[in-house]
């Protein structure tokens, strides 16, 4: 059952997911982020929490990961355009 516990723990950290998504949707940054760049911006969040949050967001189709590059999905950008995502 370790995988189930990890999934619950990852989903429980919604704060990290929100922070990551808001970073990826910034309008003062190019669409694609390097993982190391995101980690540097999220200095207050531990690496395991970032990894769990990214995994959850990717599984939900909110974040697209390709190698070291990540970005918000087209659906996330559309929700941002509709002003459904905000601080």
Secondary structure, DSSP 8 states (H G I E B T S, - for coil): -HHHHHHHHHHH-HHHHHHHHHHHT-TTS-S-EEHHHHHHHTTTS-HHHHHHHHHHHHHTTSEEEETTEEEE-HHHHHHHHTT-S--
